[in-house]
């Protein structure tokens, strides 16, 4: 059975982490994996999560299955977080299920689309999160790309994006990043979102919005602007969300897949077709992460604490963006890196050459993805001088 298997290459990001851990350089810096880090380089458990978790321990009375949709309370609260008081909730047109992280939500969305229309084409941005194409291809979809990032000018290629989306066929799906675009950090502004939403309505494609970083960009409400606007403009759409980053629940794997139908009756039919997709995939979602999130979102005290902690993380990332640019200038770098301060979330392309990326790793123990994408949250006041000096040397 297994004799014909061939060794597969390691995931480029996960492979970097292995090399980083084996590196004995005390000055080593890991800017690869997309996880938040505090000033000490640690990914902490949020205080609001600890308090909610304690409540869970004190009050949980059973480990019985919750059903394929997961926790009804979590599904309700995460839908409100995404859409606020949007009319699709009031008109009962949306159905949400709990999933194993945002990735699980994307995979279920892909399989659901493929069940509705086998071999559907889904368009993803170029570039996009490294796992998007693999997840959707594994679900049976035909994956194509549309222009998004202008590597030369370090900005959004919005004209190229619009031109490509104007050619998308009715019935195709289009994946959009709600905020904190991974890996470029370049987001659509509100006017651009309005143009894309109008185009979705005109062309009749299915928007699939990935919102993995709500609250890490401009704020919880601001980061949901595109999601809510799109829901104003189309009859059907899918939202895949994650609690890994904004709640720090990476290993607890809790996310959601929300689907909007034309009517409440259509939403019921969607739900009836969606749950069998879950049943033959992982059968039932895990409950622990969902219980933590629903506890926080149901408590005024814990919500306030969460908002404060989320702001702290968001502000630290913004501060590190500005600090890195300042330090590069201080080290005599004449190339303009100011674009780093105009981006949102944890990621940015440095725009340096492959040879320079390799030198950073081999000579300075600074680990960066081959595309030059860095996790800005890996920068700190303790390592930014060494980082800026090293970049200056390889430039």
Rosetta blueprint (number, residue, H / E / L):
1 X L
2 X L
3 X L
4 X L
5 X L
6 X L
7 X L
8 X L
9 X L
10 X L
11 X L
12 X H
13 X H
14 X H
15 X H
16 X H
17 X H
18 X H
19 X H
20 X H
21 X H
22 X H
23 X L
24 X L
25 X L
26 X L
27 X L
28 X L
29 X E
30 X E
31 X L
32 X L
33 X L
34 X L
35 X L
36 X L
37 X L
38 X L
39 X L
40 X L
41 X L
42 X L
43 X L
44 X L
45 X L
46 X L
47 X H
48 X H
49 X H
50 X H
51 X H
52 X H
53 X H
54 X H
55 X H
56 X H
57 X H
58 X H
59 X H
60 X L
61 X L
62 X L
63 X L
64 X L
65 X L
66 X L
67 X L
68 X L
69 X L
70 X L
71 X L
72 X H
73 X H
74 X H
75 X H
76 X H
77 X H
78 X H
79 X H
80 X H
81 X H
82 X H
83 X H
84 X L
85 X L
86 X L
87 X H
88 X H
89 X H
90 X H
91 X L
92 X L
93 X L
94 X E
95 X E
96 X E
97 X E
98 X E
99 X E
100 X L
101 X H
102 X H
103 X H
104 X H
105 X H
106 X H
107 X H
108 X H
109 X H
110 X H
111 X H
112 X H
113 X H
114 X H
115 X H
116 X H
117 X L
118 X L
119 X L
120 X L
121 X E
122 X E
123 X E
124 X E
125 X E
126 X E
127 X L
128 X L
129 X L
130 X L
131 X L
132 X H
133 X H
134 X H
135 X H
136 X H
137 X H
138 X H
139 X L
140 X L
141 X L
142 X E
143 X E
144 X E
145 X E
146 X E
147 X E
148 X L
149 X E
150 X E
151 X L
152 X L
153 X L
154 X L
155 X E
156 X E
157 X L
158 X H
159 X H
160 X H
161 X H
162 X H
163 X H
164 X H
165 X H
166 X L
167 X L
168 X L
169 X L
170 X L
171 X L
172 X L
173 X E
174 X E
175 X E
176 X E
177 X E
178 X L
179 X L
180 X L
181 X L
182 X L
183 X L
184 X L
185 X L
186 X L
187 X L
188 X L
189 X L
190 X H
191 X H
192 X H
193 X H
194 X H
195 X H
196 X H
197 X H
198 X H
199 X H
200 X H
201 X H
202 X H
203 X H
204 X L
205 X L
206 X E
207 X E
208 X E
209 X E
210 X E
211 X E
212 X L
213 X L
214 X L
215 X L
216 X L
217 X L
218 X L
219 X L
220 X H
221 X H
222 X H
223 X H
224 X L
225 X H
226 X H
227 X H
228 X H
229 X H
230 X H
231 X H
232 X H
233 X H
234 X L
235 X L
236 X L
237 X E
238 X E
239 X E
240 X E
241 X E
242 X E
243 X L
244 X L
245 X L
246 X L
247 X L
248 X L
249 X L
250 X L
251 X L
252 X L
253 X L
254 X L
255 X E
256 X E
257 X E
258 X E
259 X E
260 X E
261 X L
262 X L
263 X L
264 X H
265 X H
266 X H
267 X H
268 X H
269 X H
270 X H
271 X H
272 X H
273 X H
274 X H
275 X H
276 X H
277 X H
278 X H
279 X H
280 X L
281 X L
282 X L
283 X L
284 X L
285 X L
286 X L
287 X L
288 X H
289 X H
290 X H
291 X H
292 X H
293 X H
294 X H
295 X H
296 X H
297 X H
298 X L
299 X L
300 X H
301 X H
302 X H
303 X H
304 X H
305 X H
306 X H
307 X H
308 X H
309 X H
310 X H
311 X H
312 X H
313 X H
314 X H
315 X H
316 X H
317 X H
318 X H
319 X H
320 X H
321 X H
322 X H
323 X H
324 X H
325 X H
326 X H
327 X H
328 X H
329 X H
330 X H
331 X L
332 X L
333 X L
334 X L
335 X L
336 X L
337 X L
338 X H
339 X H
340 X H
341 X H
342 X H
343 X L
344 X L
345 X L
346 X L
347 X E
348 X E
349 X E
350 X L
351 X L
352 X L
353 X L
354 X H
355 X H
356 X H
357 X H
358 X H
359 X H
360 X H
361 X H
362 X H
363 X H
364 X H
365 X L
366 X E
367 X E
368 X L
369 X L
370 X L
371 X L
372 X L
373 X E
374 X E
375 X E
376 X H
377 X H
378 X H
379 X L
380 X L
381 X L
382 X L
383 X L
384 X H
385 X H
386 X H
387 X H
388 X H
389 X H
390 X H
391 X H
392 X H
393 X H
394 X H
395 X L
